[in-house]
Amino acid sequence: MSGVYTKVETETVPQLLNIDLSPPCGLLE
């Protein structure tokens, strides 16, 4: 279960950060 949970978190964290940082990055550029 640890392996699965880690995979989900590893794929969810970056995805959320990318989506959250995508809009501001584009506006600043």
PQR file with spaces between the fields and no chain letter, atoms N, CA, C, O and H, PARSE charges and radii, in Angstrom:
ATOM       1  N    MET     1       0.851   -1.203    0.000 -0.4000 1.5000
ATOM       2  CA   MET     1       0.000    0.000    0.000 -0.0000 2.0000
ATOM       3  C    MET     1       0.886    1.253    0.000  0.5500 1.7000
ATOM       4  O    MET     1       0.543    2.261   -0.617 -0.5500 1.4000
ATOM       5  N    SER     2       2.000    1.181    0.680 -0.4000 1.5000
ATOM       6  CA   SER     2       2.896    2.345    0.766 -0.0000 2.0000
ATOM       7  C    SER     2       3.334    2.766   -0.636  0.5500 1.7000
ATOM       8  O    SER     2       3.346    3.952   -0.967 -0.5500 1.4000
ATOM       9  H    SER     2       2.278    0.362    1.181  0.4000 1.0000
ATOM      10  N    GLY     3       3.693    1.771   -1.455 -0.4000 1.5000
ATOM      11  CA   GLY     3       4.169    2.077   -2.815 -0.0000 2.0000
ATOM      12  C    GLY     3       3.079    2.771   -3.626  0.5500 1.7000
ATOM      13  O    GLY     3       3.338    3.748   -4.329 -0.5500 1.4000
ATOM      14  H    GLY     3       3.683    0.808   -1.186  0.4000 1.0000
ATOM      15  N    VAL     4       1.861    2.253   -3.517 -0.4000 1.5000
ATOM      16  CA   VAL     4       0.760    2.851   -4.289 -0.0000 2.0000
ATOM      17  C    VAL     4       0.484    4.274   -3.799  0.5500 1.7000
ATOM      18  O    VAL     4       0.333    5.195   -4.601 -0.5500 1.4000
ATOM      19  H    VAL     4       1.651    1.460   -2.946  0.4000 1.0000
ATOM      20  N    TYR     5       0.421    4.440   -2.499 -0.4000 1.5000
ATOM      21  CA   TYR     5       0.116    5.765   -1.939 -0.0000 2.0000
ATOM      22  C    TYR     5       1.170    6.783   -2.368  0.5500 1.7000
ATOM      23  O    TYR     5       0.852    7.925   -2.699 -0.5500 1.4000
ATOM      24  H    TYR     5       0.544    3.691   -1.848  0.4000 1.0000
ATOM      25  N    THR     6       2.438    6.343   -2.356 -0.4000 1.5000
ATOM      26  CA   THR     6       3.527    7.253   -2.735 -0.0000 2.0000
ATOM      27  C    THR     6       3.393    7.646   -4.198  0.5500 1.7000
ATOM      28  O    THR     6       3.603    8.804   -4.557 -0.5500 1.4000
ATOM      29  H    THR     6       2.696    5.415   -2.088  0.4000 1.0000
ATOM      30  N    LYS     7       3.041    6.678   -5.042 -0.4000 1.5000
ATOM      31  CA   LYS     7       2.906    6.963   -6.482 -0.0000 2.0000
ATOM      32  C    LYS     7       1.789    7.990   -6.704  0.5500 1.7000
ATOM      33  O    LYS     7       1.950    8.939   -7.470 -0.5500 1.4000
ATOM      34  H    LYS     7       2.870    5.737   -4.750  0.4000 1.0000
ATOM      35  N    VAL     8       0.672    7.790   -6.032 -0.4000 1.5000
ATOM      36  CA   VAL     8      -0.461    8.715   -6.197 -0.0000 2.0000
ATOM      37  C    VAL     8      -0.062   10.110   -5.744  0.5500 1.7000
ATOM      38  O    VAL     8      -0.361   11.093   -6.423 -0.5500 1.4000
ATOM      39  H    VAL     8       0.541    7.019   -5.409  0.4000 1.0000
ATOM      40  N    GLU     9       0.602   10.203   -4.616 -0.4000 1.5000
ATOM      41  CA   GLU     9       1.002   11.523   -4.097 -0.0000 2.0000
ATOM      42  C    GLU     9       2.025   12.174   -5.026  0.5500 1.7000
ATOM      43  O    GLU     9       1.960   13.373   -5.298 -0.5500 1.4000
ATOM      44  H    GLU     9       0.844    9.405   -4.064  0.4000 1.0000
ATOM      45  N    THR    10       2.965   11.370   -5.505 -0.4000 1.5000
ATOM      46  CA   THR    10       4.017   11.907   -6.379 -0.0000 2.0000
ATOM      47  C    THR    10       3.423   12.428   -7.676  0.5500 1.7000
ATOM      48  O    THR    10       3.927   13.396   -8.245 -0.5500 1.4000
ATOM      49  H    THR    10       3.018   10.397   -5.285  0.4000 1.0000
ATOM      50  N    GLU    11       2.350   11.792   -8.151 -0.4000 1.5000
ATOM      51  CA   GLU    11       1.750   12.222   -9.427 -0.0000 2.0000
ATOM      52  C    GLU    11       0.723   13.324   -9.188  0.5500 1.7000
ATOM      53  O    GLU    11       0.446   14.121  -10.085 -0.5500 1.4000
ATOM      54  H    GLU    11       1.941   11.005   -7.689  0.4000 1.0000
ATOM      55  N    THR    12       0.155   13.372   -7.980 -0.4000 1.5000
ATOM      56  CA   THR    12      -0.865   14.388   -7.696 -0.0000 2.0000
ATOM      57  C    THR    12      -0.218   15.713   -7.309  0.5500 1.7000
ATOM      58  O    THR    12      -0.677   16.771   -7.739 -0.5500 1.4000
ATOM      59  H    THR    12       0.379   12.724   -7.251  0.4000 1.0000
ATOM      60  N    VAL    13       0.831   15.668   -6.511 -0.4000 1.5000
ATOM      61  CA   VAL    13       1.493   16.904   -6.057 -0.0000 2.0000
ATOM      62  C    VAL    13       2.011   17.719   -7.239  0.5500 1.7000
ATOM      63  O    VAL    13       1.672   18.897   -7.356 -0.5500 1.4000
ATOM      64  H    VAL    13       1.204   14.808   -6.162  0.4000 1.0000
ATOM      65  N    PRO    14       2.818   17.132   -8.111 -0.5600 1.5000
ATOM      66  CA   PRO    14       3.357   17.873   -9.261  0.2800 2.0000
ATOM      67  C    PRO    14       2.248   18.372  -10.183  0.5500 1.7000
ATOM      68  O    PRO    14       2.323   19.485  -10.704 -0.5500 1.4000
ATOM      69  N    GLN    15       1.228   17.554  -10.382 -0.4000 1.5000
ATOM      70  CA   GLN    15       0.131   17.969  -11.263 -0.0000 2.0000
ATOM      71  C    GLN    15      -0.558   19.209  -10.705  0.5500 1.7000
ATOM      72  O    GLN    15      -0.822   20.157  -11.445 -0.5500 1.4000
ATOM      73  H    GLN    15       1.168   16.650   -9.959  0.4000 1.0000
ATOM      74  N    LEU    16      -0.850   19.211   -9.406 -0.4000 1.5000
ATOM      75  CA   LEU    16      -1.523   20.362   -8.792 -0.0000 2.0000
ATOM      76  C    LEU    16      -0.626   21.589   -8.846  0.5500 1.7000
ATOM      77  O    LEU    16      -1.090   22.696   -9.119 -0.5500 1.4000
ATOM      78  H    LEU    16      -0.635   18.441   -8.805  0.4000 1.0000
ATOM      79  N    LEU    17       0.664   21.385   -8.585 -0.4000 1.5000
ATOM      80  CA   LEU    17       1.604   22.521   -8.598 -0.0000 2.0000
ATOM      81  C    LEU    17       1.740   23.074  -10.010  0.5500 1.7000
ATOM      82  O    LEU    17       1.773   24.289  -10.203 -0.5500 1.4000
ATOM      83  H    LEU    17       1.040   20.485   -8.363  0.4000 1.0000
ATOM      84  N    ASN    18       1.820   22.187  -10.996 -0.4000 1.5000
ATOM      85  CA   ASN    18       1.964   22.625  -12.387 -0.0000 2.0000
ATOM      86  C    ASN    18       0.752   23.448  -12.807  0.5500 1.7000
ATOM      87  O    ASN    18       0.896   24.496  -13.438 -0.5500 1.4000
ATOM      88  H    ASN    18       1.794   21.199  -10.839  0.4000 1.0000
ATOM      89  N    ILE    19      -0.436   22.975  -12.460 -0.4000 1.5000
ATOM      90  CA   ILE    19      -1.663   23.689  -12.841 -0.0000 2.0000
ATOM      91  C    ILE    19      -1.748   25.018  -12.085  0.5500 1.7000
ATOM      92  O    ILE    19      -2.213   26.021  -12.628 -0.5500 1.4000
ATOM      93  H    ILE    19      -0.553   22.124  -11.948  0.4000 1.0000
ATOM      94  N    ASP    20      -1.298   25.015  -10.834 -0.4000 1.5000
ATOM      95  CA   ASP    20      -1.384   26.227  -10.016 -0.0000 2.0000
ATOM      96  C    ASP    20      -0.331   27.251  -10.439  0.5500 1.7000
ATOM      97  O    ASP    20      -0.561   28.458  -10.358 -0.5500 1.4000
ATOM      98  H    ASP    20      -0.920   24.200  -10.394  0.4000 1.0000
ATOM      99  N    LEU    21       0.836   26.756  -10.895 -0.4000 1.5000
ATOM     100  CA   LEU    21       1.920   27.665  -11.289 -0.0000 2.0000
ATOM     101  C    LEU    21       1.823   28.025  -12.769  0.5500 1.7000
ATOM     102  O    LEU    21       2.492   28.953  -13.224 -0.5500 1.4000
ATOM     103  H    LEU    21       1.023   25.776  -10.961  0.4000 1.0000
ATOM     104  N    SER    22       1.002   27.304  -13.522 -0.4000 1.5000
ATOM     105  CA   SER    22       0.890   27.561  -14.958 -0.0000 2.0000
ATOM     106  C    SER    22       0.282   28.944  -15.235  0.5500 1.7000
ATOM     107  O    SER    22       0.872   29.724  -15.983 -0.5500 1.4000
ATOM     108  H    SER    22       0.458   26.550  -13.153  0.4000 1.0000
ATOM     109  N    PRO    23      -0.866   29.263  -14.660 -0.5600 1.5000
ATOM     110  CA   PRO    23      -1.520   30.558  -14.927  0.2800 2.0000
ATOM     111  C    PRO    23      -0.640   31.752  -14.556  0.5500 1.7000
ATOM     112  O    PRO    23      -0.440   32.633  -15.392 -0.5500 1.4000
ATOM     113  N    PRO    24      -0.103   31.814  -13.323 -0.5600 1.5000
ATOM     114  CA   PRO    24       0.721   32.955  -12.897  0.2800 2.0000
ATOM     115  C    PRO    24       1.969   33.089  -13.760  0.5500 1.7000
ATOM     116  O    PRO    24       2.374   34.203  -14.093 -0.5500 1.4000
ATOM     117  N    CYS    25       2.584   31.963  -14.125 -0.4000 1.5000
ATOM     118  CA   CYS    25       3.819   32.008  -14.927 -0.0000 2.0000
ATOM     119  C    CYS    25       3.530   32.671  -16.276  0.5500 1.7000
ATOM     120  O    CYS    25       4.299   33.512  -16.743 -0.5500 1.4000
ATOM     121  H    CYS    25       2.256   31.058  -13.854  0.4000 1.0000
ATOM     122  N    GLY    26       2.423   32.284  -16.889 -0.4000 1.5000
ATOM     123  CA   GLY    26       2.073   32.836  -18.204 -0.0000 2.0000
ATOM     124  C    GLY    26       1.774   34.327  -18.108  0.5500 1.7000
ATOM     125  O    GLY    26       2.146   35.095  -18.995 -0.5500 1.4000
ATOM     126  H    GLY    26       1.799   31.601  -16.510  0.4000 1.0000
ATOM     127  N    LEU    27       1.111   34.731  -17.048 -0.4000 1.5000
ATOM     128  CA   LEU    27       0.757   36.152  -16.895 -0.0000 2.0000
ATOM     129  C    LEU    27       2.007   36.990  -16.654  0.5500 1.7000
ATOM     130  O    LEU    27       2.122   38.107  -17.158 -0.5500 1.4000
ATOM     131  H    LEU    27       0.809   34.107  -16.327  0.4000 1.0000
ATOM     132  N    LEU    28       2.949   36.438  -15.875 -0.4000 1.5000
ATOM     133  CA   LEU    28       4.181   37.185  -15.570 -0.0000 2.0000
ATOM     134  C    LEU    28       5.041   37.326  -16.819  0.5500 1.7000
ATOM     135  O    LEU    28       5.659   38.365  -17.049 -0.5500 1.4000
ATOM     136  H    LEU    28       2.856   35.530  -15.466  0.4000 1.0000
ATOM     137  N    GLU    29       5.072   36.248  -17.636 -0.4000 1.5000
ATOM     138  CA   GLU    29       5.911   36.271  -18.844 -0.0000 2.0000
ATOM     139  C    GLU    29       5.264   37.193  -19.861  0.5500 1.7000
ATOM     140  O    GLU    29       5.793   37.370  -20.959 -0.5500 1.4000
ATOM     141  H    GLU    29       4.569   35.403  -17.449  0.4000 1.0000
